Amino acid sequence: MNFRISPPTSGANPWQGVALYQHPKLNYRVDNSWGPGAAFNADGLVYLPYSNVVTDGNTASNNIKCTKFVMNSFVTNGSIDLSMSQSASSCGAIGLKQWGGATVHLIQ
């Protein structure tokens, strides 16, 4: 199973830059488990604020240098090639708005 998501990029689309969205009011039984053998490759914002995400396969990003994950937790049981480096021009190309304040990274 290949799971490749890219956001809409039209300037008229209110969801531009958002590849996957889970409404924040959904907070019960929202965990995700993809695999085995799932290839998860994301561009843009993946917003699953209360979900514990587990992938059993290959997880990658860096297609256009604008991948952002918002999740409760993320675990991968396969190969991983995630780059969270951001390019202002790449994020601008898909319409994903950028934070203008201090850069903050949460690393565990």
C-alpha positions as CSV (number, residue, x, y, z in Angstrom):
1,M,0.0,0.0,0.0
2,N,1.4,3.4,-1.0
3,F,0.0,6.4,0.8
4,R,1.2,9.5,-0.9
5,I,-0.5,12.8,-0.1
6,S,0.0,16.2,-1.5
7,P,-2.1,19.3,-0.6
8,P,-4.2,21.4,-2.9
9,T,-2.2,24.4,-4.1
10,S,-4.9,26.6,-5.6
11,G,-4.9,30.1,-4.0
12,A,-8.7,30.0,-3.9
13,N,-8.8,26.8,-1.9
14,P,-9.0,27.4,1.9
15,W,-7.2,24.0,2.4
16,Q,-4.2,24.9,0.3
17,G,-1.0,23.5,1.9
18,V,-3.0,21.0,4.1
19,A,-2.5,17.4,3.0
20,L,-4.3,15.6,5.8
21,Y,-6.5,17.2,8.4
22,Q,-8.3,15.8,11.4
23,H,-10.8,18.1,13.2
24,P,-9.5,19.0,16.7
25,K,-12.9,18.1,18.2
26,L,-12.2,14.5,17.3
27,N,-10.2,13.2,20.2
28,Y,-11.5,9.7,20.9
29,R,-10.4,6.6,18.9
30,V,-8.4,8.6,16.4
31,D,-5.1,6.7,16.4
32,N,-3.7,5.6,13.1
33,S,-1.8,2.5,12.2
34,W,-0.5,2.1,8.6
35,G,1.0,-1.1,7.3
36,P,2.6,-3.5,7.2
37,G,4.4,-2.6,4.1
38,A,2.8,0.9,3.8
39,A,4.8,3.6,2.1
40,F,3.8,7.0,3.6
41,N,5.1,10.0,1.8
42,A,3.7,13.4,2.6
43,D,4.0,17.0,1.3
44,G,2.5,19.9,3.2
45,L,0.8,19.9,6.6
46,V,-0.4,16.6,8.1
47,Y,-2.6,17.6,11.0
48,L,-3.7,14.8,13.4
49,P,-3.4,16.6,16.7
50,Y,-4.7,13.8,19.0
51,S,-3.6,10.8,17.0
52,N,-0.9,8.4,17.9
53,V,0.5,7.4,14.5
54,V,2.3,4.1,13.8
55,T,3.8,3.2,10.5
56,D,5.0,-0.3,9.6
57,G,6.8,0.4,6.4
58,N,8.7,3.2,4.7
59,T,8.1,6.8,5.8
60,A,9.5,9.7,3.8
61,S,9.2,13.4,3.1
62,N,11.3,16.0,1.4
63,N,9.4,15.9,-1.8
64,I,9.3,19.6,-2.1
65,K,10.9,20.6,1.2
66,C,7.8,21.6,3.0
67,T,6.5,18.8,5.3
68,K,5.0,19.6,8.7
69,F,3.6,17.0,11.1
70,V,1.3,17.8,14.0
71,M,0.5,14.6,15.9
72,N,0.3,13.4,19.5
73,S,3.0,10.8,18.8
74,F,4.7,9.3,15.8
75,V,6.4,5.8,15.8
76,T,7.8,4.1,12.7
77,N,8.7,0.4,12.6
78,G,10.3,0.6,9.2
79,S,12.8,2.7,7.2
80,I,12.5,6.4,7.7
81,D,13.7,9.3,5.5
82,L,12.1,12.4,7.0
83,S,13.5,15.8,6.4
84,M,11.8,18.6,8.3
85,S,13.9,21.3,6.7
86,Q,11.7,24.0,5.3
87,S,12.2,26.1,2.2
88,A,10.2,29.3,2.2
89,S,9.9,29.2,-1.6
90,S,8.7,25.5,-1.5
91,C,6.1,26.2,1.2
92,G,5.0,29.2,-0.8
93,A,4.6,27.1,-3.9
94,I,2.0,24.9,-2.2
95,G,0.5,27.8,-0.2
96,L,1.5,26.6,3.3
97,K,1.7,29.6,5.5
98,Q,4.8,30.0,7.6
99,W,5.3,31.1,11.1
100,G,7.0,34.5,11.3
101,G,8.2,34.2,14.9
102,A,11.0,32.3,16.5
103,T,11.8,28.8,15.2
104,V,10.7,26.1,17.6
105,H,11.5,22.4,17.3
106,L,10.3,19.7,19.7
107,I,12.6,16.8,19.7
108,Q,12.4,13.7,22.0
